[in-house]
Amino acid sequence: MNEQRLEQAADWVDRINDLNDHDREELSLWLKCTENKNAFEKIANVFGDPAVKQALHIYTNQNSLPTPIITPNAKRSRTFSMLALAASFSAIAFAVYWLAISQQTFTPTPIAKTAVKSSLPQLLEAHLGKRVSQLLDDGSYLHLNADSALTAHLLPHSRQIELKKGQVFFDVAKDKTRPFIINSGQASIKVLGTSFDVERNKDEVVVTVYEGKVEVSALDKVILTPSQQAVIKNGHITVDYSQQLAQLPAWRMGWIDAEKEPLTSVIKQLQRYSPMVIKVDNTLNNTLISGRFNLETPKQSLMLIASTYNWKVDKKNNVLHLTLP
């Protein structure tokens, strides 16, 4: 069991009071993965808190899952102690939350049923303004950002993904006999089991590693490790070793966290969620933007950017124009 998965479990507990409907569906699917549920049980063992244990039992009973075996953990590593401290503030709230919704029925995002025997590719899509999470039959967990599409093809000796467009966070189940290979147009990405983000744009592909190792092949070939990011453009790979990554990409939580990021990049992310086309005055494109912006309300986020930099937003037909005053 790796530290990243344990941190994810602690993060779910820490955010339990702030989950929206989509987050709750995502948590429901996340816990269906055996390794994730084991990590969650490990956190409960560290707490040694009956309330947390009771909450987990309630969840498993609701979803007809095997009752987890939770025993006191006398020897706690420093890592577990830190995780327990980080999440302990939410332990009681977590239990109360699950008790309160024990009579509710979750309707998770449909799980991709891609049986190896059938060898049939599965199309997965997230439409404009909607994020989608899918659990494949091999145990891999795919999170599609808005306006994204891919095909998943689970075969006896390999797992093939074609990223048609958009951005996907992959949490790949380990299987040494079946490498997980992603074709993103400009590059091929190969892993055995890890967590990483792939974004396919019109003229480039961006690969960011959060856990494990990823092999990226184009005209060159590189091995990426955690916190490294590769940009593939015209077949050439450029690696950024200076990334300071959070536990998960900000878009997974519905936000843009920009730190001196080009305006064009911020607008590209907002466009995935905006039913209206966003156009920017060419004189503004090179402006570096800093701030936190809500993806769920793209128009309001655009207005916030305009207000911060003394720009204006005009609406004409179905187009939002960001210009100088």
C-alpha positions in Angstrom: 0.0 0.0 0.0 1.6 3.3 -1.1 1.7 6.6 0.7 -0.1 8.4 -2.1 -3.2 6.2 -1.7 -3.1 6.7 2.1 -3.0 10.4 1.6 -6.0 10.2 -0.7 -7.9 8.4 2.0 -7.0 11.0 4.6 -7.9 13.8 2.1 -11.4 12.3 1.6 -12.0 12.3 5.4 -10.7 15.9 5.6 -13.0 17.1 2.9 -16.1 15.1 3.9 -18.2 18.2 4.9 -17.5 19.9 1.6 -18.5 17.2 -0.8 -21.1 18.0 -3.5 -23.2 15.3 -5.3 -20.5 14.6 -7.8 -17.8 14.3 -5.1 -20.0 11.8 -3.1 -20.5 9.7 -6.2 -16.7 9.8 -6.8 -16.0 8.8 -3.2 -18.5 5.9 -3.6 -16.6 4.7 -6.7 -13.2 5.3 -5.1 -14.1 3.1 -2.1 -15.2 0.3 -4.5 -11.5 -0.2 -5.5 -10.0 -2.8 -3.1 -6.7 -0.9 -2.7 -8.5 2.3 -1.9 -10.8 0.6 0.6 -7.8 -1.0 2.2 -6.1 2.4 2.5 -9.3 3.8 4.1 -9.4 0.9 6.6 -5.7 1.6 7.4 -6.6 5.2 8.3 -9.4 4.0 10.5 -7.0 1.6 12.2 -4.6 4.5 12.9 -7.4 6.6 14.4 -8.6 3.8 16.6 -11.8 5.8 16.8 -15.0 3.7 17.1 -16.9 6.5 15.3 -14.8 6.3 12.2 -15.0 2.5 12.2 -18.7 2.6 12.6 -19.0 5.0 9.6 -17.0 2.6 7.4 -19.2 -0.3 8.4 -22.3 1.7 7.6 -21.0 2.4 4.1 -20.1 -1.3 3.4 -23.5 -2.5 4.6 -25.3 0.1 2.4 -23.3 -1.0 -0.7 -23.4 -4.8 0.0 -19.6 -4.9 0.3 -17.7 -7.4 2.5 -17.4 -6.1 6.1 -13.8 -4.8 6.5 -11.6 -6.2 9.3 -10.4 -3.3 11.4 -8.1 -4.0 14.3 -6.1 -1.7 16.6 -2.7 -0.8 15.2 -0.2 -0.6 18.0 2.8 0.4 15.9 2.3 3.5 14.0 4.8 4.8 11.6 5.5 8.5 11.4 3.7 8.8 8.1 0.6 7.3 9.5 0.7 9.5 12.6 0.9 12.6 10.4 -2.0 11.4 8.2 -4.0 10.7 11.3 -3.3 14.2 12.7 -4.2 15.8 9.4 -7.6 14.1 9.2 -8.5 13.8 12.9 -10.4 17.1 12.9 -13.0 15.6 10.6 -13.4 12.2 12.3 -16.6 13.0 14.2 -18.1 15.0 11.3 -17.3 12.1 9.0 -19.3 9.6 11.2 -22.2 12.0 11.6 -22.3 12.6 7.8 -22.5 8.9 6.9 -25.1 8.2 9.6 -27.2 11.1 8.2 -27.2 9.7 4.7 -27.5 6.1 5.6 -31.0 6.0 4.1 -30.0 7.7 0.9 -29.3 5.8 -2.4 -26.2 6.7 -4.4 -26.3 6.5 -8.2 -22.6 6.4 -9.1 -21.4 7.3 -12.6 -21.7 4.2 -14.7 -18.7 1.9 -14.4 -17.0 0.9 -17.6 -17.7 -2.7 -18.2 -14.8 -3.6 -20.5 -14.4 -7.3 -20.3 -11.1 -8.8 -21.5 -12.7 -11.7 -23.2 -14.9 -9.5 -25.4 -11.9 -7.4 -26.6 -14.4 -4.6 -27.4 -13.2 -0.9 -27.0 -15.2 1.2 -24.6 -15.9 4.9 -25.4 -15.8 7.2 -22.4 -16.8 10.8 -22.6 -17.2 13.9 -20.4 -19.3 16.5 -22.0 -18.9 20.3 -21.7 -19.1 21.5 -18.1 -19.1 18.0 -16.6 -16.4 15.8 -15.0 -16.8 12.0 -15.2 -15.1 9.3 -13.1 -15.0 5.7 -14.5 -13.7 2.5 -12.9 -12.5 -0.1 -15.4 -12.7 -3.8 -14.9 -9.0 -4.1 -14.3 -9.3 -1.8 -11.2 -7.9 1.3 -12.9 -9.7 4.6 -12.1 -10.1 7.2 -14.8 -11.2 10.8 -14.1 -12.1 12.8 -17.2 -12.1 16.5 -17.1 -14.9 18.3 -18.9 -14.9 18.2 -22.7 -12.8 15.0 -22.9 -13.1 11.7 -24.7 -11.1 8.4 -24.9 -11.5 4.8 -25.8 -10.4 2.0 -23.4 -9.5 -1.4 -24.8 -8.6 -4.0 -22.2 -6.8 -6.9 -23.9 -5.2 -10.2 -22.5 -1.7 -8.8 -22.8 -2.1 -5.1 -22.7 -4.4 -2.2 -21.8 -4.8 0.3 -24.6 -6.1 3.8 -24.2 -6.6 6.3 -27.0 -7.0 9.8 -25.7 -9.0 11.6 -28.4 -9.2 15.0 -26.7 -9.2 16.7 -23.3 -7.6 15.9 -20.0 -7.7 12.7 -17.9 -6.2 11.8 -14.5 -5.2 8.1 -14.5 -5.0 6.0 -11.4 -3.7 2.7 -13.0 -4.1 -0.7 -11.3 -0.8 -2.6 -11.2 -0.5 -5.5 -13.6 2.9 -6.5 -14.7 1.5 -8.8 -17.3 -0.5 -6.1 -19.0 1.2 -2.7 -19.5 -1.1 0.3 -19.6 -0.5 2.2 -22.9 -2.0 5.6 -23.8 -1.9 7.0 -27.3 -2.2 10.7 -27.1 -1.5 11.6 -30.7 1.9 13.2 -30.3 3.2 10.7 -27.8 2.8 7.2 -26.4 2.7 6.8 -22.6 3.4 3.5 -21.0 3.0 2.5 -17.3 2.5 -0.6 -15.2 0.7 1.0 -12.3 0.8 4.7 -11.2 -1.1 8.0 -11.0 -0.6 10.7 -13.6 -2.4 13.4 -15.6 -2.5 13.6 -19.4 -3.8 16.6 -21.3 -4.2 16.6 -25.1 -4.5 20.0 -26.7 -4.5 21.0 -30.3 -0.8 21.5 -30.6 0.7 19.8 -27.6 0.4 17.0 -25.0 1.2 17.6 -21.3 2.0 14.6 -19.0 2.3 15.2 -15.2 3.3 12.4 -12.8 1.9 12.2 -9.3 3.0 8.6 -8.4 5.2 5.9 -9.8 7.1 6.1 -13.1 5.8 6.9 -16.6 7.6 6.3 -19.9 6.9 8.9 -22.6 7.8 8.2 -26.2 7.8 10.5 -29.2 10.8 11.4 -31.3 12.7 11.0 -28.0 12.0 8.8 -24.9 12.0 9.9 -21.3 11.1 8.4 -17.9 9.1 10.7 -15.6 9.0 10.3 -11.8 6.7 12.1 -9.3 6.4 15.9 -9.7 7.9 15.9 -13.1 6.0 17.2 -16.1 6.7 16.7 -19.8 5.4 18.8 -22.7 5.4 17.1 -26.1 5.2 19.4 -29.1 6.0 18.5 -32.7 7.4 15.2 -31.4 9.9 16.8 -29.1 9.7 16.3 -25.3 10.6 19.0 -22.8 10.7 18.0 -19.1 10.0 20.4 -16.3 11.7 19.3 -13.0 10.5 22.3 -10.9 6.8 21.4 -10.5 5.4 21.6 -7.0 2.4 19.5 -7.1 -0.6 19.1 -4.7 -1.9 15.7 -3.9 -4.3 15.9 -6.9 -4.8 18.2 -9.8 -6.8 21.3 -8.9 -9.3 20.6 -11.7 -10.3 17.3 -9.9 -11.7 19.5 -7.1 -13.4 22.0 -9.6 -10.7 24.8 -9.4 -8.0 26.5 -11.3 -5.0 27.3 -9.1 -2.9 29.7 -11.2 0.5 30.9 -10.2 1.9 33.2 -12.9 0.1 31.1 -15.5 -0.4 32.5 -19.1 -3.9 33.9 -19.6 -4.4 31.6 -22.6 -3.9 28.6 -20.4 -6.5 29.8 -17.8 -9.0 30.6 -20.5 -8.5 27.1 -22.1 -9.4 25.5 -18.8 -12.5 27.8 -18.3 -13.6 27.0 -21.9 -14.1 23.3 -21.0 -16.9 24.4 -18.6 -18.4 27.4 -20.5 -21.4 26.9 -22.8 -20.4 30.2 -24.3 -17.3 30.7 -26.4 -14.6 32.8 -24.7 -12.5 35.1 -26.9 -9.6 37.2 -25.7 -8.0 40.4 -27.1 -4.7 39.4 -28.6 -2.9 42.1 -26.5 -3.8 40.2 -23.3 -2.6 36.7 -24.3 0.8 37.0 -22.7 -0.5 38.3 -19.4 0.5 36.1 -16.4 -2.4 35.3 -14.1 -2.4 34.3 -10.5 -5.4 33.3 -8.4 -8.0 30.6 -7.6 -10.9 30.4 -10.0 -14.0 28.2 -9.9 -14.4 26.0 -12.9 -18.1 25.4 -12.1 -18.9 29.1 -12.7 -16.8 30.0 -15.8 -18.5 33.3 -16.5 -18.1 34.6 -13.0 -14.5 33.5 -12.9 -13.9 35.4 -16.2 -15.5 38.5 -14.6 -13.3 38.1 -11.6 -10.2 38.0 -13.8 -11.4 41.1 -15.7 -12.1 42.9 -12.4 -8.7 42.1 -11.0 -6.8 43.4 -14.1 -9.1 46.2 -14.9 -10.4 44.6 -18.1 -13.9 44.2 -19.3 -16.2 41.4 -20.5 -18.7 42.0 -23.3 -21.3 39.5 -24.3 -22.4 39.3 -27.9 -24.7 36.5 -29.0 -23.1 33.4 -27.5 -19.6 34.8 -27.1 -17.8 36.4 -24.1 -15.2 38.9 -25.2 -12.4 39.7 -22.7 -10.8 43.1 -23.8 -9.1 46.2 -22.5 -11.5 48.9 -21.4 
